[in-house]
Amino acid sequence: MAIIKWDPFREIEKFFSEDFFPALLPTFKISDIPVDIYETDKELVVEVGLPGFKSDEIKVHIEGDRLTISGQKEEKKEVKEENYYRKELRKGSFRKVILLPYKVDDEKGKAKFEEGILKITFPKPKAEEEGREIKIE
């Protein structure tokens, strides 16, 4: 008999899946947004996969060690042919909060969106100096 770890968030997501409320939920789920966080010698890098979005549909906000990425998309499609008419309207939005491994200098952050990948970079903070001893007089 195998023991399976219970994940309450998976159960909540399953409850609110499109099977129950297809018209009420946004198109994107939190788990659908892939995020990679890694460090290079000089930078902390956050890469977020957002295929189908344009740069003007995405917002990035940083506060301390909390990076918030949100976006909203609206697609309208209309097909008119002889004896055939179809009009579709798709709306979707997402909001993802990412906890960074440490506080970054938000003034020096840069973001670039290319081929469906949002790449956000921050320079690594300088190693904090070790404290110094204060002599007692």
Secondary structure, DSSP 4 states (H G I P E B T S, - for coil): -------HHHHHHHHTSTTT-TTTS-S--GGGS-EEEEE-SSEEEEEEE-TT--GGGEEEEEETTEEEEEEEEEEEEEEEETTEEEEEEEEEEEEEEEE-SS---GGG-EEEEETTEEEEEEEPPPPPPPP------
